[in-house]
């Protein structure tokens, strides 16, 4: 436990036992991998069947404008753990990223692990007397596999119980829990059972639906037979994977209910970035993973908290990954310390029924090339209904794709670039993004002296993306 987090746990627990304050809520955080909104039934696509996730939405609040902090996974996960934007943590790409040695811009030096000095959500919960566990994908260590991955593992970042899973190889058997959903679920059910009389924080970061996509043949065939299976946004393999994930969530919710924990347990379902376009289209969103269009960063977010959230609510508040840190700490009964550097805003009052918290904008900083990307390194800002994407090649060299401006209320699919029609707004939003990057001490791109147009798209593929 880090010194500045230390609490007098004995006094805290004694106070709880005397009944002076209500017990803090349990927290179950379910994170899906590469999951935008299309494969979740309650977001409007009827091809995918997710009855348990849909029921979670009916019992809680569903956010229509929820975002991941980055269009790839590791930065979003670091933002979740710290409440800080990737621009501030300097964890700005999937670990360890891909080199593009001949691209027009040099990718900045960035942090290819979450340092042990970071103040994590799990450490904060531990200091509040919670039992903590992480079962599933971590992807915040220097190495993807042990032994290189051990030094910055979840057990070193505040989680008392851990079980790490990895994405499958293409040769794995799709009939045999290739993405580890059953293993994660079994660990989760056991943990809940053992800690039912004690506040707990259970983090379940799945590998599903990350590629390589695979699922049992009979289940895949079931979705091949469904109407609409030929549409580019409807992938029968992903549908089968979603059914397996949904069944896991159903089992966890059933165990929570059976143990009488429903009323005092916050359950969150969320995605770490949008879906990979080569696996499925993200309609009605534009773009996909590794892009700053909505298809790369708009994700599902559902929160069930029976004692606080009115069932069946819908919120259009723009929210993002860094908001979970202050939200969950306030929910625990003790907000983050005033001296903490937290970029997010607490959503607790909004969950209780108040208007969304005031905020000027939310931001993205992705100064990297990616084989699934579009336009090269970029940043983005959303302020109200307006969203600007700035492409750093154009900023640095005056070439490449110029800034794009969209009104997400009138054009949610980002089909009409309004930059030429709204030059003043472009200037204002670019200034907001620049201020954010300066405030967070973001690392920036520079000219690449080895730039070779004939080789610019060549990348080294790394494990773990």
ABEGO torsion letter per residue (X at the ends): XBAAABBBAAAAAAAAAAGABBBBBBBBBBBBBGBBAAABAAAGBAABBBAAAAAAAAABBBBAABBBABABAAAAAAAAAAGBBAAAAGBABBOAEBBBAABABBBBBBBABBBAABBBAAAAAAAAGBBBBBBEBAGABABABOAAAAAABAAAAGBABBBBBBBBBAABBAABGAAGAAAAAAAAAAAAAAAAABBBBBBBBBAOABOBBBBBAAAAAAAAABBGAABAABBAAAAAAAAAAAAAAAAAAAAAAAAGAAAABBBBBBBABBBBAAABBAOABBEBBGBABAAAABBBBBBBBAAABBBGBBBABBBBAAAAAAAAAAAAGBBBBAABBBABBBAAAAAAGBBBBBBABBBBBBABBBAABBGEBBBBBBBEABBBBBBAAAAAAGBEBBBBBBBAAABAAGABBAAAABAAAAAAAAAAAAAAAAAAGBBBBBBBAABBAAAAABBBBBBGX
